[in-house]
Amino acid sequence: MSLLRTIHDVPVLMCPADGPPVAGESDALDLIGEAGYLGASWVVLPVERLDESFFRLRTRVAGDIVQKFVNYRMGLAVVGDISRHTDASEALRDFVRECDRGRQTWFPADTAELEARLAG
């Protein structure tokens, strides 16, 4: 069950690692809807919840999911170690780097890194 938490005055929906997989736009919309209903402005999604297709950019799953969050002005933080995927794909590494430069989608290694980013 997801939990609403406030981090540095930012309402954040903390998703559990053992929830249903996020594999496409409809799953993203479910998270956005839940977060919006609870008053969150960010969704924290453990990397374990993402379908493997997310990490293969040619599938467009990552782009579709991220775009849904952008369209609804909801932040998305994918928390966890994705180095296995970024080590295997220069395109994914570039995608993650670009996302991390922005203010909408981040790939922090852990919640401490997320908290630091939300503080600043």
Backbone as CSV, one residue per row, in Angstrom:
resi,resn,N_x,N_y,N_z,CA_x,CA_y,CA_z,C_x,C_y,C_z
1,MET,0.839,-1.187,0.000,0.000,0.000,0.000,0.879,1.243,0.000
2,SER,0.552,2.182,-0.842,1.314,3.415,-0.944,1.087,4.279,0.285
3,LEU,2.059,5.126,0.554,2.041,5.957,1.750,2.329,7.397,1.352
4,LEU,1.522,8.327,1.843,1.775,9.743,1.603,2.731,10.239,2.675
5,ARG,3.801,10.877,2.231,4.823,11.376,3.156,5.199,12.790,2.713
6,THR,5.544,13.628,3.657,5.993,14.969,3.328,7.494,15.043,3.541
7,ILE,8.212,15.430,2.480,9.667,15.568,2.529,9.990,17.019,2.181
8,HIS,10.510,17.770,3.137,10.844,19.188,2.928,9.653,19.943,2.349
9,ASP,8.506,19.787,2.980,7.260,20.454,2.581,6.718,20.010,1.220
10,VAL,7.223,18.920,0.697,6.738,18.397,-0.581,5.957,17.111,-0.313
11,PRO,4.662,17.070,-0.670,3.893,15.836,-0.494,4.292,14.792,-1.543
12,VAL,4.678,13.609,-1.042,5.244,12.566,-1.884,4.487,11.261,-1.656
13,LEU,4.091,10.618,-2.745,3.485,9.293,-2.660,4.604,8.266,-2.732
14,MET,4.812,7.530,-1.650,5.863,6.512,-1.574,5.240,5.169,-1.956
15,CYS,5.617,4.634,-3.089,5.091,3.351,-3.540,5.937,2.210,-2.970
16,PRO,5.302,1.120,-2.566,6.062,-0.017,-2.051,6.761,-0.772,-3.182
17,ALA,7.864,-1.414,-2.855,8.621,-2.162,-3.857,7.870,-3.394,-4.343
18,ASP,6.984,-3.913,-3.523,6.317,-5.163,-3.869,4.945,-4.975,-4.522
19,GLY,4.675,-3.797,-5.045,3.398,-3.549,-5.698,3.377,-4.079,-7.124
20,PRO,2.280,-3.824,-7.825,2.158,-4.308,-9.205,3.175,-3.622,-10.117
21,PRO,3.616,-4.322,-11.154,4.605,-3.735,-12.058,4.040,-2.553,-12.841
22,VAL,4.898,-1.625,-13.142,4.539,-0.477,-13.960,5.142,-0.738,-15.335
23,ALA,4.251,-0.997,-16.303,4.716,-1.443,-17.611,4.226,-0.570,-18.762
24,GLY,3.455,0.475,-18.454,2.949,1.295,-19.540,2.169,2.498,-19.054
25,GLU,1.559,3.177,-20.016,0.849,4.415,-19.734,-0.304,4.236,-18.742
26,SER,-1.056,3.160,-18.866,-2.202,2.980,-17.967,-1.738,2.790,-16.527
27,ASP,-0.617,2.100,-16.342,-0.074,1.943,-14.987,0.391,3.295,-14.446
28,ALA,1.002,4.096,-15.304,1.433,5.436,-14.902,0.224,6.283,-14.515
29,LEU,-0.839,6.199,-15.296,-2.047,6.969,-14.987,-2.660,6.549,-13.653
30,ASP,-2.599,5.261,-13.340,-3.094,4.795,-12.043,-2.316,5.452,-10.903
31,LEU,-0.989,5.502,-11.032,-0.157,6.127,-9.994,-0.416,7.629,-9.906
32,ILE,-0.530,8.274,-11.057,-0.800,9.713,-11.090,-2.147,10.016,-10.444
33,GLY,-3.140,9.187,-10.745,-4.466,9.375,-10.151,-4.446,9.205,-8.650
34,GLU,-3.775,8.171,-8.172,-3.676,7.946,-6.730,-2.943,9.100,-6.057
35,ALA,-1.837,9.525,-6.655,-1.063,10.625,-6.081,-1.887,11.913,-6.049
36,GLY,-2.570,12.207,-7.136,-3.394,13.405,-7.194,-4.515,13.380,-6.165
37,TYR,-5.159,12.237,-6.020,-6.237,12.077,-5.055,-5.746,12.349,-3.633
38,LEU,-4.527,11.891,-3.338,-3.967,12.058,-1.998,-3.283,13.410,-1.800
39,GLY,-3.165,14.186,-2.862,-2.559,15.509,-2.753,-1.051,15.524,-2.910
40,ALA,-0.486,14.465,-3.453,0.967,14.403,-3.654,1.365,15.172,-4.910
41,SER,2.575,15.691,-4.909,3.098,16.334,-6.108,4.241,15.530,-6.722
42,TRP,4.670,14.469,-6.029,5.695,13.558,-6.530,5.275,12.122,-6.270
43,VAL,5.685,11.218,-7.149,5.530,9.783,-6.962,6.932,9.193,-6.864
44,VAL,7.169,8.449,-5.788,8.446,7.760,-5.610,8.209,6.292,-5.922
45,LEU,8.853,5.845,-6.994,8.638,4.497,-7.502,9.930,3.695,-7.399
46,PRO,9.938,2.640,-6.596,11.132,1.799,-6.532,11.407,1.159,-7.889
47,VAL,12.672,1.089,-8.249,13.069,0.563,-9.543,12.544,-0.859,-9.759
48,GLU,12.365,-1.611,-8.699,11.863,-2.990,-8.800,10.471,-3.059,-9.408
49,ARG,9.728,-1.981,-9.344,8.364,-1.964,-9.872,8.310,-1.792,-11.381
50,LEU,9.408,-1.339,-11.991,9.393,-1.076,-13.423,9.606,-2.350,-14.219
51,ASP,8.784,-2.514,-15.224,8.935,-3.623,-16.156,10.268,-3.474,-16.884
52,GLU,10.887,-4.583,-17.232,12.186,-4.554,-17.921,12.134,-3.733,-19.211
53,SER,10.984,-3.681,-19.854,10.871,-2.927,-21.111,11.129,-1.431,-20.905
54,PHE,10.937,-0.930,-19.696,11.210,0.478,-19.395,12.661,0.825,-19.731
55,PHE,13.564,-0.099,-19.470,14.991,0.157,-19.601,15.525,-0.076,-21.021
56,ARG,14.666,-0.495,-21.926,15.029,-0.627,-23.342,14.305,0.511,-24.086
57,LEU,15.012,1.591,-24.330,14.377,2.799,-24.851,13.660,2.585,-26.174
58,ARG,14.104,1.631,-26.974,13.446,1.400,-28.266,11.994,0.951,-28.094
59,THR,11.624,0.451,-26.920,10.239,0.055,-26.682,9.327,1.265,-26.467
60,ARG,9.911,2.414,-26.166,9.197,3.678,-25.906,8.437,3.675,-24.586
61,VAL,8.557,2.627,-23.787,7.835,2.546,-22.514,8.291,3.660,-21.575
62,ALA,9.598,3.855,-21.454,10.105,4.911,-20.560,9.592,6.276,-20.998
63,GLY,9.692,6.565,-22.272,9.225,7.851,-22.769,7.736,8.062,-22.551
64,ASP,6.953,7.015,-22.788,5.504,7.120,-22.600,5.148,7.367,-21.138
65,ILE,5.814,6.649,-20.234,5.533,6.814,-18.805,5.957,8.200,-18.334
66,VAL,7.166,8.593,-18.678,7.659,9.911,-18.265,6.766,11.010,-18.837
67,GLN,6.334,10.865,-20.083,5.480,11.882,-20.697,4.152,12.030,-19.962
68,LYS,3.583,10.930,-19.500,2.332,11.017,-18.732,2.536,11.852,-17.472
69,PHE,3.649,11.624,-16.776,3.925,12.407,-15.570,4.118,13.884,-15.911
70,VAL,4.795,14.177,-17.013,4.987,15.557,-17.446,3.635,16.198,-17.769
71,ASN,2.796,15.472,-18.519,1.491,16.011,-18.910,0.636,16.388,-17.703
72,TYR,0.729,15.602,-16.644,-0.079,15.852,-15.452,0.666,16.669,-14.399
73,ARG,1.852,17.174,-14.762,2.665,18.006,-13.867,2.910,17.322,-12.518
74,MET,3.224,16.046,-12.597,3.501,15.236,-11.414,4.955,14.790,-11.487
75,GLY,5.705,15.000,-10.411,7.091,14.555,-10.383,7.173,13.037,-10.266
76,LEU,8.213,12.475,-10.859,8.456,11.038,-10.782,9.898,10.809,-10.356
77,ALA,10.074,10.077,-9.272,11.410,9.685,-8.827,11.487,8.166,-8.855
78,VAL,12.338,7.643,-9.720,12.588,6.202,-9.795,13.783,5.941,-8.890
79,VAL,13.516,5.314,-7.748,14.549,5.162,-6.719,15.144,3.762,-6.745
80,GLY,16.469,3.716,-6.790,17.155,2.434,-6.748,18.332,2.396,-7.703
81,ASP,19.009,1.285,-7.703,20.207,1.092,-8.516,19.826,0.627,-9.919
82,ILE,20.077,1.471,-10.895,19.795,1.104,-12.285,21.090,0.929,-13.076
83,SER,22.212,0.833,-12.393,23.511,0.777,-13.073,23.620,-0.410,-14.025
84,ARG,22.984,-1.512,-13.705,23.002,-2.676,-14.600,22.444,-2.300,-15.975
85,HIS,21.428,-1.463,-15.957,20.793,-1.046,-17.210,21.583,0.067,-17.900
86,THR,22.035,1.056,-17.127,22.768,2.167,-17.745,24.146,1.732,-18.237
87,ASP,24.761,0.743,-17.577,26.046,0.228,-18.044,25.908,-0.451,-19.407
88,ALA,24.731,-0.987,-19.680,24.498,-1.735,-20.920,23.977,-0.858,-22.059
89,SER,23.602,0.384,-21.762,22.979,1.214,-22.794,23.398,2.672,-22.664
90,GLU,24.141,3.136,-23.645,24.545,4.548,-23.647,23.322,5.453,-23.798
91,ALA,22.371,5.025,-24.602,21.158,5.828,-24.799,20.390,5.987,-23.486
92,LEU,20.268,4.908,-22.734,19.578,4.996,-21.447,20.365,5.881,-20.483
93,ARG,21.674,5.743,-20.492,22.524,6.574,-19.629,22.289,8.059,-19.943
94,ASP,22.207,8.403,-21.230,21.945,9.784,-21.639,20.545,10.237,-21.211
95,PHE,19.568,9.359,-21.369,18.190,9.656,-20.971,18.121,9.969,-19.473
96,VAL,18.749,9.134,-18.671,18.750,9.319,-17.213,19.458,10.623,-16.849
97,ARG,20.586,10.889,-17.483,21.337,12.114,-17.200,20.485,13.344,-17.518
98,GLU,19.794,13.329,-18.656,18.932,14.455,-19.022,17.773,14.614,-18.039
99,CYS,17.163,13.513,-17.661,16.066,13.580,-16.688,16.555,14.173,-15.371
100,ASP,17.704,13.712,-14.909,18.237,14.176,-13.627,18.603,15.660,-13.638
101,ARG,18.823,16.230,-14.806,19.113,17.661,-14.906,17.857,18.505,-14.746
102,GLY,16.716,17.888,-14.973,15.454,18.622,-14.946,14.833,18.688,-13.558
103,ARG,13.566,19.064,-13.527,12.858,19.242,-12.272,11.621,18.354,-12.164
104,GLN,11.480,17.394,-13.094,10.261,16.612,-13.182,10.477,15.116,-12.966
105,THR,11.566,14.588,-13.480,11.838,13.147,-13.408,13.273,12.945,-12.964
106,TRP,13.441,12.175,-11.891,14.768,11.920,-11.335,14.979,10.430,-11.136
107,PHE,16.231,10.037,-11.112,16.627,8.657,-10.863,17.609,8.608,-9.684
108,PRO,17.158,8.953,-8.475,18.061,8.912,-7.320,18.385,7.471,-6.923
109,ALA,19.591,7.275,-6.399,20.018,5.936,-5.992,19.268,5.442,-4.767
110,ASP,18.842,6.369,-3.906,18.143,5.985,-2.668,17.302,7.160,-2.178
111,THR,16.545,6.939,-1.120,15.660,7.999,-0.619,16.451,9.155,-0.021
112,ALA,17.650,8.902,0.503,18.471,9.995,1.034,18.832,10.982,-0.083
113,GLU,19.190,10.453,-1.251,19.498,11.324,-2.389,18.254,12.093,-2.834
114,LEU,17.112,11.428,-2.828,15.851,12.098,-3.169,15.568,13.235,-2.185
115,GLU,15.699,12.945,-0.899,15.447,13.968,0.126,16.354,15.177,-0.073
116,ALA,17.622,14.938,-0.407,18.553,16.035,-0.646,18.117,16.875,-1.844
117,ARG,17.644,16.210,-2.888,17.202,16.941,-4.078,15.950,17.754,-3.796
118,LEU,15.034,17.192,-3.026,13.806,17.912,-2.699,14.077,19.087,-1.758
119,ALA,15.158,19.019,-1.012,15.504,20.097,-0.092,16.023,21.320,-0.834
120,GLY,16.593,21.074,-2.014,17.331,22.150,-2.621,16.768,22.885,-3.731
